[in-house]
Amino acid sequence: MRLTLALGASVLLLGLLPLPVRASSCAEQIGTIERRLDSAGAIHVAGLQDGHTIRSSKSPKALAQAPAGAPSDAHMISTAAHISDARRLIGRAVDEDRAGQQRACEHTMTEAKGMIGALP
């Protein structure tokens, strides 16, 4: 009986403790795309925007240099307007993620990724 009460009290106390908040998958996507938009390739396409700096990706998946030739899909060509639209979409995704709208955030991020296209 005593053990049951002690165990119940422990569970109750653990439930009251603040636990660290885990980043959502959408928040991770947002961070990844923000780094892409501040990469040298995005700066090459859209120019350096106010408040943005060139980031080094240091990603194991990053290419040492841009692929030669044009992308096979014309919609994948990056433009300054597409990058600007992607930045706007990322702002919307951040708001959706904060509001707990996971599916909406993921949908917005898919849109943003499509807008960015293939960066040099």
C-alpha positions as CSV (number, residue, x, y, z in Angstrom):
1,M,0.0,0.0,0.0
2,R,2.8,2.4,1.0
3,L,4.7,1.5,-2.2
4,T,1.6,2.2,-4.3
5,L,1.1,5.6,-2.7
6,A,4.8,6.5,-3.2
7,L,4.7,5.4,-6.8
8,G,1.6,7.4,-7.5
9,A,3.0,10.5,-5.9
10,S,6.2,10.1,-7.9
11,V,4.2,9.8,-11.2
12,L,2.2,12.9,-10.2
13,L,5.3,14.9,-9.4
14,L,7.0,13.9,-12.7
15,G,3.9,15.0,-14.6
16,L,4.2,18.5,-13.0
17,L,7.9,19.0,-13.9
18,P,8.6,21.1,-17.0
19,L,10.2,18.9,-19.6
20,P,12.4,20.3,-22.4
21,V,10.5,21.1,-25.5
22,R,11.5,19.1,-28.5
23,A,11.8,20.9,-31.9
24,S,9.1,19.9,-34.3
25,S,10.1,18.4,-37.6
26,C,8.7,21.5,-39.2
27,A,10.9,23.7,-37.1
28,E,13.9,21.6,-38.2
29,Q,12.8,22.0,-41.9
30,I,12.5,25.8,-41.4
31,G,16.0,26.0,-40.0
32,T,17.4,23.9,-42.9
33,I,15.7,26.1,-45.5
34,E,16.7,29.3,-43.8
35,R,20.3,28.1,-44.0
36,R,19.8,27.3,-47.7
37,L,18.4,30.8,-48.3
38,D,21.5,32.4,-46.7
39,S,23.9,30.2,-48.7
40,A,26.3,31.5,-51.3
41,G,24.1,30.0,-54.0
42,A,21.0,31.9,-52.9
43,I,23.1,35.1,-52.5
44,H,24.4,34.5,-56.1
45,V,20.8,34.3,-57.4
46,A,19.0,37.0,-55.3
47,G,21.7,39.2,-54.0
48,L,22.5,39.8,-50.3
49,Q,19.3,41.0,-48.6
50,D,19.2,43.3,-45.6
51,G,19.5,41.4,-42.4
52,H,21.0,38.3,-44.0
53,T,24.5,37.0,-44.0
54,I,26.2,34.3,-46.0
55,R,26.2,31.1,-44.0
56,S,28.5,28.1,-44.5
57,S,26.4,25.0,-44.6
58,K,29.1,22.6,-43.5
59,S,26.7,19.8,-44.5
60,P,28.0,16.4,-45.4
61,K,25.5,16.4,-48.3
62,A,26.6,19.7,-49.7
63,L,28.3,19.7,-53.1
64,A,31.8,21.0,-53.5
65,Q,30.7,23.0,-56.5
66,A,27.5,23.7,-58.4
67,P,26.5,21.1,-61.0
68,A,27.3,22.0,-64.6
69,G,24.5,22.7,-67.0
70,A,20.9,23.8,-66.5
71,P,18.4,21.8,-64.4
72,S,16.3,19.4,-66.5
73,D,13.1,20.9,-65.1
74,A,12.7,24.5,-66.0
75,H,10.6,25.1,-62.9
76,M,13.6,24.3,-60.8
77,I,15.6,27.3,-61.9
78,S,16.0,29.7,-59.0
79,T,15.1,33.4,-59.4
80,A,15.3,36.3,-57.0
81,A,11.5,36.5,-57.1
82,H,11.2,32.8,-56.1
83,I,13.6,33.2,-53.3
84,S,11.7,36.3,-52.0
85,D,8.5,34.3,-52.2
86,A,10.2,31.4,-50.3
87,R,11.3,33.8,-47.5
88,R,7.6,35.0,-47.2
89,L,6.4,31.4,-47.0
90,I,9.0,30.6,-44.3
91,G,7.6,33.4,-42.2
92,R,4.1,31.9,-42.6
93,A,5.4,28.5,-41.7
94,V,7.0,29.8,-38.5
95,D,3.7,31.3,-37.5
96,E,1.9,28.0,-38.3
97,D,4.5,26.0,-36.3
98,R,4.1,28.3,-33.3
99,A,0.3,27.8,-33.5
100,G,0.8,24.0,-33.5
101,Q,-0.5,23.6,-37.0
102,Q,1.9,20.9,-38.0
103,R,0.3,19.8,-41.3
104,A,-0.2,23.4,-42.5
105,C,3.5,24.2,-41.6
106,E,4.7,21.1,-43.5
107,H,2.5,22.1,-46.5
108,T,3.9,25.6,-46.5
109,M,7.5,24.3,-46.3
110,T,6.9,22.0,-49.3
111,E,5.7,25.1,-51.2
112,A,8.8,27.1,-50.1
113,K,11.1,24.3,-51.2
114,G,9.5,24.3,-54.6
115,M,9.9,28.0,-54.9
116,I,13.6,27.9,-54.1
117,G,14.4,25.3,-56.8
118,A,18.0,24.2,-57.5
119,L,20.4,26.7,-56.2
120,P,23.9,27.0,-57.7
